[in-house]
Amino acid sequence: MSTATSVFALSLTAIPVTYTANYVLESRGEGTVLTVGYAILGLIALLSYLIVRLSRGTQKITDPFFYVFAVFAFTSVIDIVLAMELDGIIEKFMAAYLKEGEPYLNTAHGTMINYWDGSGHYCMYLMMVTAIVWGQDYREVGLYWAGSILNSMIVFMPGNVAGKYGSNVKASYFLNIPYVLFPILVAWKCLSSRKEPEDRDVEAAHKCSIWKRPMDLVFIVFFLFAILVSFLRMAVALDSPASIANSYLKNVEPYYQDPVLYPMIQALVYWFYFVPYFVCAIYGFLKPGCTWMPDWSLITAGAFAQGQFSHIGASLHSRTPYIYRVPSNGLPIFWGVNLALLLVPQLIAWRCLTWPEYFQSKPVERIAGRKSISHYKDK
């Protein structure tokens, strides 16, 4: 069995492990959840190391993030089990954990982030593990994953302590720390390892006006639209008395009134973190040679995928009280706004990666930069 296949098989052991752990935790206190949780994570890391040591493959594993992704793949299977238990598809797998560990997962938002982690993130972990085993680059997947999981944590962790479950936060809250630390490290590694792009027809691309690039023009219009939507949602989340905010809240997204506060925090993240990116991206489409555009388009595409998946699902989920779900007369606007915020960032990332000439620096500038570095080293 190959190393990557062994990691996949190891992740599936989460199913019997959760069923067994449920009985162990039923008669234990909340402090046991944190201890058992980190003990299981350590055991999976050790088993991943043994898989590498016992593997007959010729490819050596030198990237330490292999073990991180192997452990996170295991926890992704736990999260899909959690989501299915929350939706009543299965039972007696995670009931004790939901009671003694992280009770704030008993929400529509908690259900949806578990579905995303057990599907989207799980596929990304397997892709990155396979890339490491085969000696290939996982930079693009790594950036997309980092954006996705960091957006999840930025909303999830403050929402746990600020929402209606804030008075019931337990020690197992700190099981989320690795999901904040390691994505930052992976993003730093990927951003620091940007390869020199191939020399293409950069000069011609730089001379191409925005009016001759209709797709880029559409993306600029989208950014302006997203800025307006983000401002409106921020106003709605902060309970603005403006008539347009009240109308949007009542007729389109009453979910912003849900006392769990996850939608409010997501709206503030869009306003304070994504709107500055929108402004910079508009500049990036107007000014040639912004080499940072492809990388950050991937990070934000991952963040939007996770954020919109969770927001759309939670707005319609049965665990959201009926009065906070989307009214039937507001569904067309709701789907139009949210699908645009979900899909267009994916198209922007695709555009930046498949036609990168406009965002590359000129060959003359790259050669000059290399000469200056060489001159500095010689001295």
C-alpha positions in Angstrom: 0.0 0.0 0.0 1.4 3.4 -1.0 2.0 6.1 1.6 -0.8 8.4 0.4 -3.3 5.5 0.4 -2.2 4.5 3.9 -2.9 8.1 5.1 -6.4 7.9 3.5 -7.0 4.5 5.2 -5.8 6.0 8.5 -8.2 8.9 8.2 -11.1 6.4 7.9 -10.3 4.9 11.3 -11.9 8.1 12.7 -15.3 6.4 12.3 -14.7 3.6 14.8 -12.6 5.9 17.0 -15.5 8.4 17.4 -17.9 5.6 18.2 -15.5 4.2 20.9 -14.6 7.6 22.3 -18.3 8.5 22.7 -18.7 5.8 25.3 -15.5 6.9 27.1 -16.5 10.5 27.3 -20.1 9.8 28.5 -19.0 9.2 32.0 -16.1 11.7 32.1 -15.9 15.4 32.8 -15.2 18.1 30.3 -11.5 18.2 31.1 -11.2 14.7 29.8 -12.3 15.8 26.3 -9.3 18.1 25.9 -6.9 15.4 27.1 -8.4 12.6 25.0 -8.6 15.0 22.0 -4.9 15.9 22.0 -4.0 12.3 22.8 -5.8 11.1 19.7 -4.1 13.8 17.6 -0.7 12.8 18.9 -1.4 9.1 18.2 -2.4 9.9 14.6 0.8 11.9 14.1 2.8 9.0 15.5 1.0 6.5 13.2 1.6 8.8 10.2 5.3 8.8 11.1 5.3 5.0 11.3 3.6 4.8 7.9 6.4 6.8 6.4 9.1 4.7 8.1 7.5 1.4 7.0 6.7 2.6 3.5 8.5 0.8 0.7 8.3 3.8 -1.6 11.5 5.4 -2.9 10.2 8.9 -2.2 11.4 10.3 1.1 9.1 12.6 3.1 11.0 15.7 4.0 8.1 18.2 4.4 6.9 18.3 8.0 3.5 19.5 7.0 2.8 16.0 5.7 2.1 14.9 9.2 -0.1 18.0 9.8 -2.2 17.2 6.8 -2.4 13.5 7.8 -3.7 14.5 11.2 -6.1 17.1 9.8 -7.5 14.5 7.3 -8.3 12.3 10.2 -10.1 15.1 12.0 -12.0 16.0 8.8 -13.6 12.5 8.9 -14.5 13.2 12.5 -16.1 16.5 11.4 -18.3 14.8 8.7 -19.4 12.3 11.4 -20.2 15.3 13.6 -22.2 17.0 10.9 -24.2 13.8 10.1 -25.0 13.3 13.8 -26.1 16.9 14.1 -28.5 16.3 11.2 -29.8 13.1 12.7 -28.4 10.9 9.9 -26.4 8.8 12.5 -26.4 8.7 16.3 -24.2 7.7 19.2 -21.0 8.7 17.5 -20.4 12.2 18.8 -23.3 12.9 21.2 -21.0 13.1 24.3 -18.5 15.4 22.6 -21.3 17.8 21.5 -22.5 17.9 25.1 -19.2 18.0 27.0 -16.8 19.2 24.4 -18.1 21.9 22.0 -21.8 22.6 22.6 -21.7 25.6 20.2 -21.4 23.1 17.3 -25.1 22.4 18.0 -25.9 25.3 15.6 -26.6 25.6 11.9 -23.2 27.3 11.5 -21.5 24.6 13.4 -23.1 22.0 11.2 -22.1 23.7 8.0 -18.5 24.2 8.9 -18.3 20.6 9.8 -19.7 19.6 6.4 -17.2 21.9 4.7 -14.3 20.5 6.7 -15.4 16.9 6.1 -15.7 17.4 2.3 -13.8 20.4 0.9 -10.9 20.5 3.4 -10.7 16.7 3.4 -10.1 16.6 -0.4 -7.5 19.3 -0.1 -5.6 17.4 2.6 -5.5 14.2 0.5 -4.3 16.3 -2.5 -1.5 17.9 -0.5 -0.5 14.6 1.1 -0.4 12.9 -2.3 1.6 15.9 -3.8 4.2 15.6 -1.0 4.5 11.8 -1.4 5.0 12.2 -5.2 7.5 15.1 -4.7 5.2 17.6 -6.4 4.3 21.2 -5.4 1.1 21.8 -3.5 1.5 25.6 -3.3 -1.8 26.5 -5.0 -3.9 24.1 -3.0 -2.1 25.2 0.2 -2.9 28.8 -0.4 -6.5 28.0 -1.1 -6.8 25.8 2.0 -5.2 28.4 4.2 -7.6 31.1 3.1 -10.6 28.7 3.6 -9.7 27.4 7.1 -8.5 30.8 8.4 -11.8 32.4 7.4 -13.5 29.6 9.2 -11.5 30.1 12.4 -11.7 33.9 12.3 -15.5 33.6 12.4 -15.8 30.5 14.5 -13.6 31.1 17.5 -14.8 34.7 18.4 -18.4 33.5 17.7 -18.0 30.7 20.3 -17.2 33.1 23.1 -19.4 36.1 22.0 -22.6 34.3 21.0 -25.3 32.7 23.1 -23.0 29.8 23.9 -20.3 32.1 25.2 -21.1 31.3 28.9 -20.7 27.6 28.2 -17.2 27.5 26.6 -15.2 24.5 27.8 -11.6 23.5 27.9 -12.0 21.6 24.5 -12.3 25.1 22.9 -8.4 25.0 22.8 -8.5 22.0 20.4 -9.0 24.6 17.7 -5.5 26.2 18.3 -3.7 24.0 15.7 -6.2 25.0 13.1 -5.2 28.7 13.6 -1.4 28.1 13.9 -0.7 25.7 11.1 -2.6 27.4 8.3 -0.6 30.6 9.0 2.6 28.6 8.8 1.5 26.9 5.5 0.5 30.2 4.0 3.8 31.7 5.0 5.7 28.8 3.4 3.7 29.0 0.2 3.9 32.7 -0.2 7.6 32.6 0.5 8.2 30.0 -2.2 6.8 31.8 -5.2 8.6 30.6 -8.3 9.9 32.8 -11.1 7.2 32.8 -13.7 7.9 31.7 -17.3 8.7 34.4 -19.8 5.6 35.0 -21.8 4.4 37.8 -24.0 4.4 40.1 -20.9 5.0 43.3 -22.8 1.9 42.9 -25.0 -0.2 42.0 -22.0 1.0 45.1 -20.1 0.0 47.3 -23.0 -3.5 45.9 -23.2 -6.0 48.4 -21.9 -8.8 47.4 -19.4 -11.3 48.3 -22.2 -9.8 45.5 -24.3 -10.1 43.0 -21.4 -13.8 42.6 -20.9 -13.5 39.8 -18.4 -11.3 41.9 -16.1 -13.7 44.8 -16.5 -16.5 42.6 -15.3 -14.4 41.6 -12.3 -13.8 45.3 -11.4 -17.6 45.8 -11.5 -18.0 42.8 -9.2 -15.5 44.3 -6.7 -17.5 47.5 -6.6 -20.7 45.5 -6.1 -19.0 43.4 -3.4 -17.9 46.6 -1.6 -21.5 47.9 -1.6 -22.9 44.6 -0.4 -20.2 44.3 2.3 -21.1 47.8 3.5 -24.8 47.0 3.6 -24.3 43.7 5.5 -22.0 45.5 8.0 -24.7 48.0 8.6 -27.3 45.2 8.9 -25.1 43.2 11.3 -24.6 46.3 13.5 -28.3 46.9 13.6 -28.4 50.1 11.6 -31.7 52.1 11.7 -31.3 53.0 8.0 -34.4 52.0 6.0 -32.4 50.0 3.4 -30.7 48.0 6.2 -34.0 47.3 7.9 -35.6 46.2 4.6 -32.7 43.9 3.7 -32.7 42.4 7.2 -36.5 41.8 7.2 -37.0 40.6 3.6 -33.7 39.0 2.6 -31.4 37.9 5.4 -33.0 37.9 8.9 -30.3 35.4 9.8 -28.2 38.4 10.9 -30.4 38.7 13.9 -29.6 35.2 15.1 -28.1 35.4 18.6 -25.3 33.0 17.8 -23.5 36.0 16.2 -21.6 34.0 13.5 -23.3 35.8 10.6 -22.5 39.2 12.3 -18.8 38.3 12.7 -18.7 37.1 9.1 -20.2 40.3 7.9 -17.5 42.3 9.8 -14.8 40.1 8.4 -16.0 40.9 4.9 -16.0 44.6 5.7 -12.7 44.9 7.6 -10.6 42.3 5.8 -12.1 41.6 2.3 -13.0 45.2 1.3 -9.3 46.3 1.5 -8.5 43.4 -0.7 -11.3 44.4 -3.2 -9.7 47.9 -3.4 -6.2 46.5 -4.0 -7.5 44.0 -6.5 -9.2 46.8 -8.5 -5.7 48.4 -8.6 -4.2 45.1 -9.6 -6.5 44.8 -12.6 -5.7 48.4 -13.7 -2.0 48.5 -13.0 0.1 45.8 -14.7 2.8 43.9 -12.9 1.1 43.3 -9.6 2.8 40.0 -8.9 0.9 39.4 -5.7 -2.5 39.1 -7.4 -2.5 35.4 -8.3 -1.5 34.3 -4.7 -4.0 36.5 -2.9 -6.8 35.7 -5.4 -6.3 32.0 -4.3 -6.4 32.9 -0.6 -9.5 35.0 -0.9 -11.2 32.4 -3.2 -10.7 29.8 -0.5 -12.0 32.2 2.1 -15.1 33.0 0.1 -15.8 29.4 -0.7 -15.8 28.5 3.0 -17.6 31.6 4.2 -20.4 31.5 1.6 -20.9 27.8 1.9 -21.4 28.2 5.7 -23.5 31.3 5.4 -25.8 30.0 2.7 -26.3 26.7 4.4 -26.8 28.1 7.9 -29.3 30.7 6.5 -31.5 27.9 5.2 -30.8 25.1 7.8 -33.4 23.7 10.1 -31.2 24.4 13.1 -31.6 28.1 12.5 -34.9 29.3 14.1 -37.6 29.7 11.5 -37.9 33.5 12.1 -34.2 33.9 11.1 -34.4 31.9 7.9 -34.6 33.4 4.4 -38.3 34.4 3.6 -39.6 33.0 0.4 -40.1 36.4 -1.2 -36.4 37.2 -0.5 -34.9 34.0 -2.1 -34.2 35.5 -5.5 -32.1 38.4 -4.1 -30.5 36.1 -1.5 -29.4 33.6 -4.1 -28.2 36.3 -6.5 -26.1 38.1 -3.9 -24.6 35.0 -2.2 -23.9 32.9 -5.4 -22.1 35.9 -6.9 -19.9 36.2 -3.7 -19.3 32.4 -3.9 -18.6 31.9 -7.6 -17.0 35.1 -8.9 -13.9 34.9 -6.6 -13.3 31.4 -7.9 -13.4 32.8 -11.5 -11.0 35.6 -10.5 -8.5 33.1 -9.1 -8.9 31.0 -12.3 -8.3 34.0 -14.4 -5.1 35.0 -12.5 -3.6 31.5 -12.7 -4.4 30.7 -16.3 -3.6 34.1 -17.9 -0.8 35.4 -15.6 1.0 37.6 -18.1 -0.7 40.8 -17.0 0.4 40.3 -13.4 4.0 39.3 -14.2 6.8 41.8 -13.9 8.6 42.7 -17.1 11.5 40.3 -18.0 13.9 43.3 -18.0 12.9 44.1 -14.4 13.4 40.5 -13.3 16.9 40.4 -14.9 17.8 43.7 -13.3 16.6 42.4 -9.9 18.6 39.2 -10.2 21.7 41.2 -11.2 21.3 43.5 -8.2 21.0 40.5 -5.9 24.1 38.9 -7.5 26.1 42.1 -7.1 25.1 42.4 -3.5 26.2 38.8 -2.8 29.5 39.3 -4.6 30.3 42.2 -2.3 
